[in-house]
């Protein structure tokens, strides 16, 4: 049984926005209502995750360490593409005993915002937006209808929130608040949105 999620990330004109819900489930039971599923890897790169919680937590710890080692070795920060490729290689190297996780990586590099979607065996797909988790089917249609490449950070933040809220209304495995990570060239900002609807 894989816990649910509605991980969303989009590219905007000035940066990227990542979001996810906070509910952790096991079968038909809500096991936790404050599970972090959006992570800041560096000050300019983040990821939204879906899958087994321990699997994506260890992946995050490893990638934070790798990003730090890269910066010490190369004397410059790792790019979003390089980190996404690092995650892809790591997941593919474990394809016979995979980590049960799907990831959306997004960040802001010197040449602008970047976004990549990855599955459990490391498929690496660049895109303007990415969605993962059990709430994906409820949310991808909103993104396709409303996403624009020249959105501002404010417009993008509202769209990510609306997308996750919509998934919460229909997907029982998604809920209990929204974590947002907003990244621009100036750095990263984390936000939490409390959800009062649906008895939460």
FITI-916766 format. One record per residue: x, y, z of N, C-alpha, C, O in turn. Coordinates in Angstrom, 1 decimal, padded with zeros to 4 digits. Layout:
BEGIN
PT     n_c1     n_c2     n_c3    ca_c1    ca_c2    ca_c3     c_c1     c_c2     c_c3     o_c1     o_c2     o_c3
PT        X        Y        Z        X        Y        Z        X        Y        Z        X        Y        Z
...
END
This chain:
BEGIN
PT     n_c1     n_c2     n_c3    ca_c1    ca_c2    ca_c3     c_c1     c_c2     c_c3     o_c1     o_c2     o_c3
PT    000.8   -001.2    000.0    000.0    000.0    000.0    000.9    001.2    000.0    001.8    001.4    000.8
PT    000.6    002.1   -000.9    001.4    003.4   -001.1    000.6    004.5   -000.6   -000.5    004.7   -001.1
PT    001.1    005.3    000.4    000.3    006.5    000.8    000.1    007.5   -000.3    000.9    007.6   -001.2
PT   -001.0    008.2   -000.2   -001.4    009.2   -001.3   -000.7    010.5   -001.2    000.1    010.7   -000.3
PT   -001.0    011.3   -002.2   -000.4    012.7   -002.2   -001.0    013.4   -003.4   -001.6    012.8   -004.3
PT   -000.8    014.7   -003.4   -001.0    015.5   -004.6    000.1    016.5   -004.8    000.0    017.7   -004.4
PT    001.2    016.0   -005.3    002.4    016.9   -005.5    002.3    017.6   -006.8    002.1    017.0   -007.8
PT    002.5    018.9   -006.7    002.4    019.8   -007.9    003.5    020.7   -008.0    004.0    021.3   -006.9
PT    004.1    020.9   -009.1    005.1    022.0   -009.3    004.9    022.6   -010.7    004.6    022.0   -011.7
PT    005.1    023.9   -010.7    005.0    024.7   -012.0    006.1    025.7   -012.1    006.7    026.2   -011.2
PT    006.5    026.0   -013.4    007.4    027.0   -013.7    006.6    028.3   -013.9    005.6    028.3   -014.6
PT    007.1    029.4   -013.4    006.6    030.8   -013.7    007.6    031.6   -014.3    008.8    031.2   -014.6
PT    007.2    032.9   -014.6    008.2    033.8   -015.2    009.4    034.1   -014.3    010.5    034.1   -014.8
PT    009.2    034.2   -013.0    010.3    034.6   -012.1    010.8    033.4   -011.2    011.7    033.6   -010.5
PT    010.2    032.2   -011.4    010.6    031.2   -010.5    009.8    029.9   -010.6    009.2    029.7   -011.7
PT    009.8    029.1   -009.6    009.0    027.9   -009.5    008.2    027.8   -008.2    008.6    028.4   -007.2
PT    007.1    027.1   -008.3    006.3    026.9   -007.1    006.0    025.4   -007.0    005.6    024.7   -007.9
PT    006.3    024.8   -005.8    006.0    023.4   -005.5    005.0    023.3   -004.4    005.0    024.2   -003.5
PT    004.1    022.4   -004.4    003.1    022.2   -003.4    002.8    020.7   -003.2    002.9    019.9   -004.1
PT    002.3    020.4   -002.0    001.8    019.0   -001.7    000.9    019.1   -000.5    001.0    020.0    000.3
PT    000.1    018.1   -000.3   -000.7    018.0    000.8    000.1    017.4    002.0    001.3    017.1    001.9
PT   -000.6    017.2    003.2    000.1    016.7    004.3   -000.4    015.4    004.9    000.0    014.9    006.0
PT   -001.3    014.7    004.2   -001.9    013.5    004.7   -001.1    012.3    004.4   -000.6    012.1    003.3
PT   -000.9    011.4    005.4   -000.3    010.1    005.2   -001.3    009.0    005.5   -002.0    009.1    006.5
PT   -001.4    008.1    004.6   -002.4    007.0    004.8   -001.8    005.6    004.7   -000.7    005.5    004.2
PT   -002.4    004.6    005.2   -002.1    003.3    005.1   -003.3    002.5    004.9   -004.1    002.2    005.8
PT   -003.6    002.1    003.6   -004.9    001.5    003.3   -006.0    002.5    003.5   -005.9    003.6    002.8
PT   -007.0    002.2    004.3   -008.1    003.1    004.5   -007.9    004.0    005.8   -008.9    004.6    006.2
PT   -006.8    004.0    006.3   -006.5    004.7    007.6   -005.6    005.9    007.4   -004.6    005.8    006.7
PT   -006.0    007.0    007.9   -005.1    008.2    008.0   -004.2    008.0    009.1   -004.6    008.1    010.3
PT   -002.9    007.8    008.8   -001.9    007.6    009.9   -001.2    008.8    010.4   -000.7    008.9    011.5
PT   -001.2    009.9    009.6   -000.6    011.2    010.1   -001.2    012.3    009.3   -001.5    012.2    008.1
PT   -001.4    013.5    009.9   -002.0    014.6    009.3   -001.0    015.8    009.1   -001.4    016.9    008.8
PT    000.3    015.5    009.3    001.3    016.6    009.2    002.6    016.1    008.6    003.7    016.4    009.0
PT    002.4    015.3    007.5    003.6    014.7    006.9    004.1    015.6    005.8    003.4    016.1    004.9
PT    005.4    015.9    005.9    006.1    016.8    004.9    006.3    016.0    003.6    006.9    014.9    003.7
PT    005.9    016.6    002.5    006.1    015.9    001.2    006.7    016.9    000.2    006.8    016.6   -001.0
PT    007.0    018.1    000.6    007.7    019.1   -000.2    009.0    019.5    000.5    009.0    019.8    001.7
PT    010.1    019.4   -000.2    011.4    019.6    000.5    012.3    020.6   -000.2    012.4    020.6   -001.5
PT    013.0    021.4    000.5    014.0    022.3    000.0    015.3    021.5    000.0    015.8    021.1    001.0
PT    015.9    021.3   -001.2    017.2    020.6   -001.3    018.3    021.6   -001.2    019.3    021.3   -000.4
PT    018.3    022.7   -001.9    019.2    023.8   -001.7    018.4    025.0   -001.7    017.1    025.0   -001.7
PT    019.0    026.2   -001.6    018.3    027.5   -001.6    017.6    027.8   -002.9    016.8    028.7   -003.0
PT    017.9    027.0   -004.0    017.4    027.3   -005.3    016.7    026.0   -006.0    016.3    026.1   -007.1
PT    016.6    024.9   -005.2    016.1    023.7   -005.8    015.2    023.0   -004.7    015.6    023.0   -003.6
PT    014.0    022.6   -005.2    013.1    021.8   -004.3    012.5    020.6   -005.0    012.7    020.5   -006.2
PT    011.9    019.8   -004.2    011.2    018.6   -004.8    009.9    018.3   -004.1    009.8    018.6   -002.9
PT    008.9    017.9   -004.8    007.6    017.4   -004.3    007.6    015.9   -004.5    008.0    015.4   -005.6
PT    007.2    015.1   -003.5    007.3    013.6   -003.6    006.0    012.9   -003.3    005.1    013.5   -002.6
PT    005.9    011.7   -003.9    004.8    010.8   -003.6    005.4    009.4   -003.5    006.3    009.1   -004.1
PT    004.8    008.7   -002.6    005.2    007.3   -002.4    005.4    006.9   -001.0    004.8    007.5   -000.1
PT    006.2    005.9   -000.7    006.5    005.5    000.6    007.3    006.5    001.3    008.3    007.0    000.8
PT    006.9    006.9    002.5    007.5    008.1    003.2    009.0    007.9    003.5    009.8    008.8    003.2
PT    009.3    006.7    004.0    010.7    006.4    004.3    011.6    006.5    003.0    012.7    006.9    003.1
PT    011.0    006.0    001.9    011.8    006.0    000.6    012.1    007.4    000.2    013.3    007.7   -000.2
PT    011.1    008.3    000.2    011.5    009.7   -000.3    012.2    010.5    000.7    012.9    011.4    000.4
PT    012.1    010.2    002.0    012.8    010.8    003.0    014.3    010.5    002.9    015.2    011.4    003.0
PT    014.7    009.3    002.7    016.1    008.9    002.5    016.7    009.5    001.3    017.8    009.9    001.2
PT    015.8    009.5    000.2    016.3    010.1   -001.1    016.6    011.6   -000.9    017.6    012.1   -001.4
PT    015.8    012.3   -000.1    016.0    013.7    000.2    017.3    013.9    001.0    018.1    014.8    000.6
PT    017.5    013.1    002.0    018.8    013.2    002.8    020.0    013.0    001.9    021.0    013.7    002.0
PT    019.9    012.0    001.1    021.1    011.7    000.2    021.3    012.8   -000.8    022.5    013.2   -001.0
PT    020.3    013.4   -001.4    020.5    014.4   -002.4    020.9    015.7   -001.8    021.7    016.5   -002.4
PT    020.5    016.0   -000.5    021.0    017.2    000.1    022.5    017.1    000.4    023.3    018.0    000.2
PT    022.9    015.9    000.8    024.4    015.7    001.0    025.1    015.8   -000.3    026.2    016.4   -000.4
PT    024.6    015.2   -001.4    025.2    015.2   -002.7    025.3    016.7   -003.2    026.4    017.0   -003.8
PT    024.3    017.5   -003.0    024.3    018.9   -003.5    025.4    019.6   -002.7    026.1    020.5   -003.3
PT    025.6    019.4   -001.4    026.6    020.0   -000.6    028.0    019.6   -001.1    028.9    020.4   -001.2
PT    028.2    018.3   -001.4    029.5    017.8   -001.8    029.8    018.4   -003.2    031.0    018.7   -003.4
PT    028.8    018.5   -004.1    029.0    019.1   -005.4    029.6    020.5   -005.2    030.5    020.9   -005.9
PT    028.9    021.3   -004.3    029.3    022.7   -004.2    030.7    022.8   -003.6    031.5    023.7   -004.0
PT    031.1    021.9   -002.7    032.4    021.9   -002.1    033.5    021.6   -003.2    034.6    022.1   -003.3
PT    033.1    020.6   -004.1    034.0    020.1   -005.1    034.2    021.1   -006.3    035.3    021.4   -006.7
PT    033.0    021.6   -006.7    033.1    022.4   -008.0    033.1    023.9   -007.7    033.4    024.7   -008.6
PT    033.0    024.3   -006.4    033.0    025.7   -006.0    031.9    026.5   -006.6    032.0    027.7   -006.8
PT    030.8    025.9   -006.9    029.6    026.5   -007.4    028.4    025.7   -007.1    028.5    024.4   -006.9
PT    027.2    026.3   -007.0    026.0    025.5   -006.6    025.6    024.6   -007.8    025.8    024.9   -009.0
PT    025.0    023.5   -007.4    024.5    022.5   -008.4    023.3    023.0   -009.1    022.5    023.7   -008.5
PT    023.2    022.8   -010.4    022.0    023.2   -011.2    020.9    022.2   -011.0    021.0    021.1   -010.6
PT    019.7    022.7   -011.3    018.5    021.9   -011.2    018.6    020.6   -012.1    018.3    019.5   -011.7
PT    019.1    020.9   -013.3    019.2    019.7   -014.3    020.2    018.7   -013.7    020.0    017.5   -013.8
PT    021.3    019.2   -013.2    022.4    018.3   -012.6    021.8    017.5   -011.5    022.0    016.3   -011.4
PT    021.0    018.1   -010.6    020.5    017.4   -009.4    019.4    016.4   -009.9    019.4    015.3   -009.4
PT    018.6    016.8   -010.9    017.6    015.9   -011.4    018.2    014.7   -012.0    017.7    013.6   -011.9
PT    019.3    014.9   -012.8    020.1    013.8   -013.4    020.7    012.9   -012.3    020.7    011.7   -012.5
PT    021.2    013.5   -011.2    021.7    012.7   -010.1    020.6    011.8   -009.5    020.9    010.7   -009.2
PT    019.5    012.4   -009.3    018.3    011.6   -008.7    018.0    010.5   -009.7    017.8    009.3   -009.3
PT    017.9    010.8   -011.0    017.6    009.8   -012.0    018.6    008.7   -012.0    018.1    007.5   -012.0
PT    019.8    009.0   -012.0    020.9    007.9   -012.0    020.8    007.1   -010.7    020.9    005.8   -010.8
PT    020.5    007.7   -009.6    020.4    007.0   -008.3    019.2    006.0   -008.3    019.3    004.9   -007.9
PT    018.0    006.5   -008.8    016.8    005.7   -008.9    017.0    004.5   -009.9    016.6    003.4   -009.6
PT    017.7    004.8   -011.0    017.9    003.8   -012.0    018.8    002.7   -011.5    018.7    001.5   -011.8
PT    019.8    003.1   -010.7    020.8    002.1   -010.2    020.1    001.2   -009.2    020.7    000.1   -009.0
PT    018.9    001.5   -008.7    018.2    000.6   -007.8    016.9    000.0   -008.5    016.0   -000.4   -007.8
PT    016.9    000.0   -009.8    015.7   -000.4   -010.5    015.2   -001.9   -010.2    014.0   -002.2   -010.3
PT    016.2   -002.7   -009.7    015.8   -004.1   -009.4    015.2   -004.1   -007.9    014.5   -005.1   -007.6
PT    015.5   -003.1   -007.2    014.9   -003.0   -005.8    014.6   -001.5   -005.6    015.2   -000.8   -004.8
PT    013.5   -001.0   -006.3    013.3    000.4   -006.4    012.8    001.1   -005.1    012.2    000.4   -004.3
PT    013.1    002.4   -005.0    012.4    003.2   -004.0    011.0    003.5   -004.6    010.9    003.9   -005.7
PT    010.0    003.3   -003.7    008.6    003.5   -004.2    008.3    005.0   -004.0    007.7    005.4   -003.1
PT    008.8    005.7   -005.0    008.5    007.2   -005.0    008.5    007.8   -006.4    009.3    007.3   -007.2
PT    007.7    008.7   -006.6    007.7    009.6   -007.8    008.0    011.0   -007.3    007.6    011.4   -006.3
PT    008.8    011.7   -008.2    009.3    013.0   -007.7    009.1    014.0   -008.8    009.2    013.7   -010.0
PT    008.8    015.3   -008.4    008.9    016.4   -009.3    010.0    017.3   -008.7    009.9    017.8   -007.6
PT    011.0    017.6   -009.5    012.1    018.5   -009.1    012.0    019.8   -009.8    011.8    019.8   -011.0
PT    012.1    020.9   -009.1    012.1    022.2   -009.7    013.0    023.2   -009.0    013.2    023.1   -007.8
PT    013.5    024.1   -009.8    014.5    025.1   -009.2    014.7    026.2   -010.2    014.2    026.3   -011.3
PT    015.5    027.2   -009.7    015.9    028.4   -010.5    017.4    028.4   -010.7    018.1    028.5   -009.7
PT    017.8    028.3   -011.9    019.2    028.3   -012.3    019.6    029.7   -012.9    018.7    030.6   -013.0
PT    020.8    029.9   -013.2    021.2    031.2   -013.8    020.5    031.5   -015.1    020.3    032.6   -015.5
PT    020.1    030.4   -015.8    019.4    030.6   -017.1    017.9    030.5   -017.0    017.2    030.2   -018.0
PT    017.4    030.6   -015.7    016.0    030.6   -015.5    015.4    029.4   -014.8    016.2    028.5   -014.4
PT    014.1    029.3   -014.7    013.4    028.2   -014.0    013.5    026.9   -014.8    013.5    026.9   -016.0
PT    013.6    025.8   -014.0    013.7    024.4   -014.6    012.8    023.5   -013.8    012.6    023.7   -012.6
PT    012.2    022.5   -014.5    011.3    021.5   -013.8    011.5    020.2   -014.5    011.5    020.1   -015.7
PT    011.5    019.1   -013.7    011.7    017.7   -014.2    010.8    016.8   -013.4    010.7    016.9   -012.2
PT    010.2    015.8   -014.1    009.4    014.8   -013.4    010.2    013.5   -013.5    010.8    013.2   -014.5
PT    010.1    012.7   -012.4    010.8    011.4   -012.4    009.9    010.3   -011.8    009.2    010.6   -010.8
PT    010.0    009.1   -012.4    009.3    008.0   -011.8    010.3    007.2   -010.9    011.4    007.6   -010.7
PT    009.8    006.0   -010.4    010.5    005.2   -009.5    011.8    004.6   -010.0    012.7    004.3   -009.3
PT    011.9    004.5   -011.4    013.2    004.0   -011.9    014.0    005.0   -012.7    014.8    004.7   -013.5
PT    013.7    006.3   -012.4    014.5    007.4   -012.9    014.2    008.0   -014.2    015.1    008.7   -014.8
PT    013.1    007.7   -014.8    012.7    008.4   -016.1    012.8    009.9   -015.8    012.2    010.4   -014.9
PT    013.5    010.7   -016.7    013.7    012.1   -016.5    013.0    012.9   -017.6    013.4    012.8   -018.7
PT    012.0    013.6   -017.2    011.1    014.3   -018.2    011.1    015.8   -017.9    010.5    016.2   -016.9
PT    011.7    016.7   -018.7    011.6    018.1   -018.5    010.2    018.6   -018.9    009.6    018.1   -019.9
PT    009.6    019.6   -018.2    008.3    020.1   -018.6    008.1    021.4   -017.9    009.0    021.9   -017.2
PT    007.0    022.1   -018.2    006.6    023.3   -017.6    005.9    023.1   -016.3    005.9    024.0   -015.4
PT    005.2    022.0   -016.1    004.6    021.7   -014.9    004.6    020.2   -014.7    004.7    019.4   -015.6
PT    004.5    019.7   -013.4    004.5    018.3   -013.1    003.6    018.0   -012.0    003.4    018.8   -011.1
PT    003.0    016.8   -012.0    002.0    016.4   -011.0    002.3    015.0   -010.6    002.7    014.2   -011.5
PT    002.2    014.6   -009.3    002.5    013.2   -008.9    001.5    012.9   -007.8    001.1    013.8   -007.0
PT    001.3    011.6   -007.6    000.4    011.1   -006.5   -001.0    010.7   -006.9   -001.3    010.8   -008.1
PT   -001.7    010.2   -005.9   -003.1    009.7   -006.1   -004.0    010.9   -006.6   -005.0    010.6   -007.2
PT   -003.7    012.1   -006.2   -004.5    013.2   -006.6   -004.2    013.8   -008.0   -004.8    014.7   -008.5
PT   -003.3    013.1   -008.7   -002.9    013.6   -010.0   -004.0    013.7   -011.0   -004.1    014.7   -011.7
PT   -004.9    012.7   -011.1   -006.0    012.7   -012.1   -006.9    013.8   -011.9   -007.5    014.3   -012.8
PT   -007.1    014.2   -010.6   -008.0    015.3   -010.3   -007.4    016.6   -010.5   -008.1    017.6   -010.6
PT   -006.1    016.7   -010.6   -005.4    018.0   -010.7   -004.8    018.4   -012.0   -004.7    019.5   -012.3
PT   -004.4    017.4   -012.8   -003.7    017.7   -014.0   -004.6    018.4   -015.0   -004.1    019.2   -015.8
PT   -005.9    018.2   -015.0   -006.8    018.9   -015.9   -006.9    020.3   -015.6   -007.0    021.2   -016.6
PT   -006.8    020.7   -014.4   -006.8    022.1   -014.0   -005.6    022.8   -014.5   -005.6    023.9   -015.1
PT   -004.4    022.2   -014.3   -003.2    022.7   -014.8   -003.2    022.9   -016.3   -002.8    023.9   -016.9
PT   -003.7    021.9   -017.0   -003.7    022.0   -018.5   -004.6    023.1   -019.0   -004.3    023.7   -020.0
PT   -005.7    023.3   -018.2   -006.7    024.4   -018.7   -006.2    025.8   -018.3   -006.5    026.7   -019.0
PT   -005.5    025.9   -017.1   -005.2    027.3   -016.6   -003.8    027.7   -016.6   -003.5    028.9   -016.4
PT   -002.8    026.8   -016.8   -001.4    027.1   -016.8   -001.0    028.0   -018.0   -001.4    027.7   -019.1
PT   -000.2    029.0   -017.7    000.4    029.8   -018.7    001.9    030.0   -018.4    002.3    030.1   -017.2
PT    002.7    030.0   -019.4    004.2    030.0   -019.2    004.6    031.4   -018.6    005.7    031.4   -018.0
PT    003.9    032.4   -018.8    004.3    033.8   -018.3    003.6    034.2   -017.0    003.5    035.4   -016.7
PT    003.1    033.2   -016.2    002.5    033.5   -015.0    003.4    034.1   -014.0    004.6    033.8   -014.0
PT    002.9    035.1   -013.2    003.7    035.6   -012.1    003.7    034.6   -010.9    003.0    033.6   -010.9
PT    004.6    034.9   -009.9    004.7    034.0   -008.8    003.4    034.0   -008.0    002.9    033.0   -007.6
PT    002.7    035.2   -007.9    001.4    035.3   -007.2    000.4    034.4   -007.9   -000.4    033.7   -007.3
PT    000.3    034.6   -009.2   -000.7    033.8   -010.0   -000.4    032.3   -009.9   -001.3    031.5   -009.8
PT    000.9    031.9   -010.0    001.3    030.5   -009.9    001.0    029.9   -008.6    000.6    028.8   -008.5
PT    001.2    030.7   -007.5    000.9    030.2   -006.1   -000.6    029.9   -006.0   -000.9    028.9   -005.4
PT   -001.4    030.8   -006.5   -002.9    030.6   -006.4   -003.3    029.3   -007.2   -004.1    028.6   -006.8
PT   -002.6    029.1   -008.4   -003.0    028.0   -009.2   -002.6    026.7   -008.5   -003.4    025.7   -008.5
PT   -001.4    026.6   -007.9   -001.0    025.4   -007.2   -001.9    025.1   -006.1   -002.3    024.0   -005.9
PT   -002.2    026.1   -005.3   -003.2    025.9   -004.2   -004.5    025.4   -004.7   -005.1    024.5   -004.1
PT   -005.0    026.1   -005.7   -006.4    025.6   -006.3   -006.3    024.2   -006.8   -007.3    023.5   -006.6
PT   -005.2    023.8   -007.4   -005.1    022.5   -007.9   -005.1    021.5   -006.8   -005.8    020.4   -006.9
PT   -004.4    021.7   -005.7   -004.3    020.7   -004.6   -005.6    020.7   -003.9   -006.1    019.6   -003.5
PT   -006.3    021.9   -003.7   -007.6    021.9   -003.0   -008.6    021.1   -003.8   -009.4    020.4   -003.2
PT   -008.6    021.2   -005.1   -009.5    020.4   -005.9   -009.3    018.9   -005.8   -010.2    018.1   -005.7
PT   -008.0    018.5   -005.7   -007.7    017.1   -005.5   -008.2    016.6   -004.1   -008.7    015.5   -004.0
PT   -008.1    017.5   -003.1   -008.6    017.1   -001.8   -010.1    016.8   -001.7   -010.5    016.0   -000.9
PT   -010.8    017.5   -002.6   -012.3    017.3   -002.6   -012.7    015.9   -003.1   -013.8    015.5   -002.8
PT   -011.9    015.3   -003.9   -012.2    014.0   -004.6   -011.4    012.9   -004.2   -011.8    011.7   -004.3
PT   -010.1    013.1   -003.8   -009.2    012.0   -003.5   -009.1    011.9   -002.0   -008.6    012.7   -001.3
PT   -009.6    010.7   -001.4   -009.6    010.5    000.0   -008.2    010.4    000.6   -008.0    010.5    001.8
PT   -007.2    010.1   -000.2   -005.8    010.0    000.3   -005.0    011.3    000.3   -003.9    011.3    000.6
PT   -005.7    012.4   -000.1   -005.1    013.7   -000.1   -005.8    014.6    000.9   -007.0    014.6    000.9
PT   -005.1    015.4    001.7   -005.8    016.3    002.6   -004.9    016.8    003.7   -003.7    016.7    003.7
PT   -005.5    017.5    004.7   -004.9    018.0    005.9   -003.9    019.1    005.7   -002.8    019.1    006.4
PT   -004.1    020.0    004.8   -003.3    021.1    004.7   -002.4    021.1    003.5   -002.2    020.0    002.8
PT   -001.8    022.2    003.1   -001.0    022.3    001.9    000.4    023.0    002.3    000.4    024.0    003.0
PT    001.4    022.3    001.9    002.8    022.9    002.1    003.2    023.5    000.7    003.0    022.9   -000.3
PT    003.7    024.7    000.7    004.2    025.4   -000.5    005.6    025.7   -000.4    006.1    026.1    000.7
PT    006.4    025.6   -001.5    007.8    026.0   -001.6    007.9    026.9   -002.8    007.7    026.5   -003.9
PT    008.2    028.2   -002.5    008.3    029.2   -003.6    009.7    029.6   -003.8    010.4    030.1   -002.9
PT    010.2    029.3   -005.0    011.7    029.6   -005.3    011.8    030.6   -006.4    011.3    030.5   -007.4
PT    012.6    031.6   -006.1    013.0    032.6   -007.1    014.5    032.8   -007.1    015.2    032.0   -006.3
PT    015.0    033.6   -007.9    016.5    033.8   -007.9    017.0    034.3   -006.6    018.2    034.2   -006.3
PT    016.2    034.9   -005.8    016.6    035.4   -004.4    016.6    034.4   -003.3    017.0    034.6   -002.2
PT    016.1    033.2   -003.6    016.0    032.1   -002.6    014.7    031.4   -002.5    013.8    031.6   -003.4
PT    014.5    030.7   -001.4    013.3    029.9   -001.3    012.5    030.4   -000.1    013.0    030.8    000.9
PT    011.2    030.3   -000.2    010.2    030.6    000.9    009.2    029.5    001.1    008.6    029.0    000.1
PT    009.1    029.1    002.3    008.1    028.0    002.6    006.9    028.5    003.2    006.9    029.4    004.1
PT    005.7    028.0    002.8    004.4    028.4    003.4    003.6    027.2    003.7    003.7    026.2    003.2
PT    002.7    027.4    004.7    001.7    026.4    005.0    000.3    026.9    005.0    000.1    028.0    005.6
PT   -000.6    026.2    004.3   -002.0    026.7    004.3   -002.8    025.7    005.0   -002.9    024.5    004.6
PT   -003.5    026.1    006.0   -004.4    025.2    006.8   -005.7    025.0    006.1   -006.2    026.0    005.5
PT   -006.2    023.8    006.1   -007.5    023.5    005.4   -008.5    023.2    006.5   -008.3    022.2    007.3
PT   -009.6    023.9    006.5   -010.7    023.7    007.4   -011.9    022.9    006.9   -012.7    022.4    007.7
PT   -011.9    022.7    005.6   -013.1    022.1    005.0   -013.1    020.6    005.1   -012.0    020.0    005.5
PT   -014.1    019.9    004.8   -014.3    018.5    004.8   -013.9    017.8    006.1   -013.3    016.7    006.2
PT   -014.3    018.5    007.2   -014.1    017.9    008.5   -012.6    017.9    009.0   -012.3    017.2    009.9
PT   -011.7    018.6    008.3   -010.3    018.5    008.7   -010.0    019.6    009.7   -008.8    019.7    010.1
END
